[in-house]
Amino acid sequence: MVFKFCILYTNCVGGIGLQNIFRLHNGIERVKHYHSYKEDEYPSEEELAQCDLFIFQYSKKEHAFKLPSTCVCVSFPYLYDDGTFSVHTGTGGFSIVDSLVQKGYTCDDILNMYDDNTIDFDLDNRRIRSIQILKENEKRCTVHISDFIESNRDKPLFFAQNRPTTILMFELTNRILSCIGLETLVYSRVGWCTDLHLDALGFCHFPWDKVESTRLHSILHLDKYSIRNQVRCLHENRGMEDFYIVSDDMTKKLIQEHLGTVSRTL
């Protein structure tokens, strides 16, 4: 089976990840990506008429497209993990810090609490909640991925709260390929030890320099709170043990920056 023209309608996971992987497959001749979160970025009627494989990311704001009756449609959920990193710029990423501010704690108070290891970032519950939301969204999707995330927590699966690593991207891709009857792909080049970032697809700004990638927040760091859930990832997987940077100073800097922004908006 060969698909002539595949349209991807997703967030960056499709444009950076799926599109690049699909181009390695001889069962898909042409791939084009459209960002689902950008206003007025849609495939043309002519493209839709030619499309024989339409892959989209589930969204509550789905757009109705007029596709040929013979077109194969595949959906998958939005990938998001709120429970690996203590703080981040996504939904819920600073909720614990904000709750402390609402209770009257100052920036210095919060930083001192951080040093004293007395802040409960609620990472376990945040991780469970992320999976629950993912499973709920999967009910509306053709392809599911939550089981893989749950059973592979000993591997680095996310660079940031909404940026999956190549490990997760290839699993998602292969599940899509299996769903549409195409042969799956094998990918084994992972880890810093091979001089190749786990992101071979472009999710990080500096794929050969994790320090620069972390500095730009394209890969988030672990701190003394979040590292507890990633010890196996860091120390028991050859080629992956040095994937994340462990830093308390980075978390404290992010908290300071966030509280500075919050104070300016009050």
N, C-alpha and C positions, 0 to 999 in steps of 0.2 A: 504494500500500500504506500502511495506517495501523495502527500498533500501539496497542492500547487501554491496556495496562498494562505498564510496564517496571519490573522490579526490578533494582537494582544491588546487588551484594554484593561490596564492595571496601574498600580503605582510604580515606583522605581524598581520594584522587584522584577517586573516584566521587562522594562526597558534596559536595565543593566544586566539582570540575571538571565531570565528565560530566553530573551532574544539572542543573547550571545551563545547560550548553550544549544539552542535549537539550530543555530547556524552550523553546528558541528554535525548535525544529523542529516543523512542523505534521504530521509523520509519526508523532509519538509523543504521545499524548494525556495520559498520566499517568505520572509517574516517582516512584519511592520508593527511598531508599537505606538500606542496612543496613551497619554496619561489620563487616567480616569478622574483625577482630582483637579485638572485644569479646566477652567471654563471655556466652552466653545472649541475644545479639541476633540473632534470626532472623525471617524472614517467617513470618506465621501460615499455617496450612493453608488458610484461606479466601483469603488473598492469593495463595498459590502456585497455587491452583485457578483464579484469575482471570488469572494472569500469561501473557502471550503473547510476552514478550521478557525473557529472563533473561541479564544480563550480569555476569560475575564475574571476579575477579582470581585468577590461578593461585596456589595455595598448596599446600604439602606436607601441610597439615592441612585438606584439603577436606571440606566437610560435604555429605552426601547430601540433596538436596531432592527431594520428590515433586512433579514438574511435569507439566502436561498433555502428552500426546504431540505436540500441535500447537505447543507452545511452542518458539520459536527461542532457542537458547542460544549465547552468544558469550563467549569467554574472551580475556584479554590478560594479559601478564606484569607483575610488580611492577617499577616504574621506580626505578632506583637508580644513582647515579653517585658512585663513591668517588674519582674521579681529577681532579676540577676544583678542589677546595678542599684546602689543605694539611692543615688539621685541622677536624674536625667531630665532633658527638656521636654519629654513627652507627657502624655496624660498620666497623672499620678506621681510623676517623678520627684516632685518637691512637696507632696501633700503632707508628709510627716513634719517637715520643716515649717510649713505654713501653719500647721496645727499648733506647733510650739509658740509661734509668733502670736497666734490668737489667744494663747493662754498667758501672754504677757512677757515671754522670755525675749531678751535682747539678742543681738547677733553674738556678742561676747559670751552670753550665757550658753547659747546653743553650741558654739565652738568649744567651750569648756566641757559641756556635756559630751560632745563628740570625743574629745580627748580622754574623758573618763570612761568611755565605752558604755554610756548609760542611755543612749538614744535607741529606741526600738524602731527600726526602719520597716518592720513588719514584712520582711522579704518573703518569708515562707507563704504567708497568706496572699501577698501580691502575686506570687508565682502561681499559686493555686487558682486565684481569680482570673489570671490571664488565660490559663488552660480552660477554665469553665466558659469564658467568653468565646474562646476559639472553638470549643466543641459545640456551643450553641449556634455559632455562625456556620459551622460545617454541616449542620442539618439542611442547609439550603444549597450546599455545594456538591459538585460531582466528585471532587478529590478531597480526601481528608489527610491531615498531617499531624494532628495532635498526639497520636499514639507514638509516632517517631520521636517527637520532642520529649514526651514523658519518659521514654525508655532510653534516651541517649543524653541524659543530663551530665554524664561523665565526659562529654565532649563540648568544645566551644561551639555553640549554635547561633549566637548572636554577637555582632560587633557592637551594636547599640540596641536600644529597646525595639527598634523597627527595622534593623538591618541584619538579615540572616547571613551567616557565613556560607562559604561554598559547600560545606558539608550538608547543610540544610537545603540549599538551593538545588543541589544535584538530586537529593532525595525527592524534593517536590517535583522536579523536572521528570524524573524517572516514573513517578506515580502518574503524572499526566501522560507520558508516553505509553505506559501500560494501559491506561484507560482508553486510549485511541488506537490501540493495537500495533504500536511501533516498538521496535527493539530498544531496550534501555541502554544507557551509556555507562561506561566505567571510568571513574576518575580517582586517581590515587595521589596526586601531587598536592599535599597539604602540609602546612606547618612552616615555621620560620627556619627550621633546620635545613630545608631544601632550597633556601634563598627565595622562596615564594610565599607571600602572605596567604593565609587561608582564603582571602578574597582575591581570587584570580579574575574576578568579573568587573571590578571597578567600584565597589562600594566604599573603599577607603581611598583617601587622597594620595597617600604614600604607601602603596602595597609592599614596597621593599623596606620600609622604615616604620616600625610600629610606634616609635617614639613620636615622630611627626604626625602619624595617623591619630594617635591618642591626643596630642596637643590640639588638634583641630576637631576633636570629639567625633571623628569618623569611626573611631574604635574607642569604646569606653573602658575605663580602668576598673579594677577591683580594689576595694579598701578592706580594712580589718573587719568590717561588718559583712560585706558581700562575699569575701573570699571563703567564708565558711561553707558556702554552697558549691564552691568550685574547686575544692582541694583535690579531688580526684582528677579533675581536668588538668590541673596545674602540675601534678606530681606523679601521675600514674599512666600517662599516655605519651609514649615516645613520639616526638615530633610536634606535640601540642603543649608540652609542659610550660613553655615560655610564651604562650600566645598572648595573654593579657599582661598589662603592667599593673603591679600592685603598688598603690600609692594612697596614703591618707591625705597628703598635702593637696592632691588634685580635688578630692571631695570637699575639703575645707574651702578651697578657692572657689569652687562652684557654689557652695552655700553662701559665701560672702557676696559673690556676684549676684546671686538670686535675691538675697535680702536687700542688696543695694537697689535692685530694680523694683522690688516690692515697695520699698520706702519712698521711692520717687513717684509711685503711682497713687500713694495715699493722700 
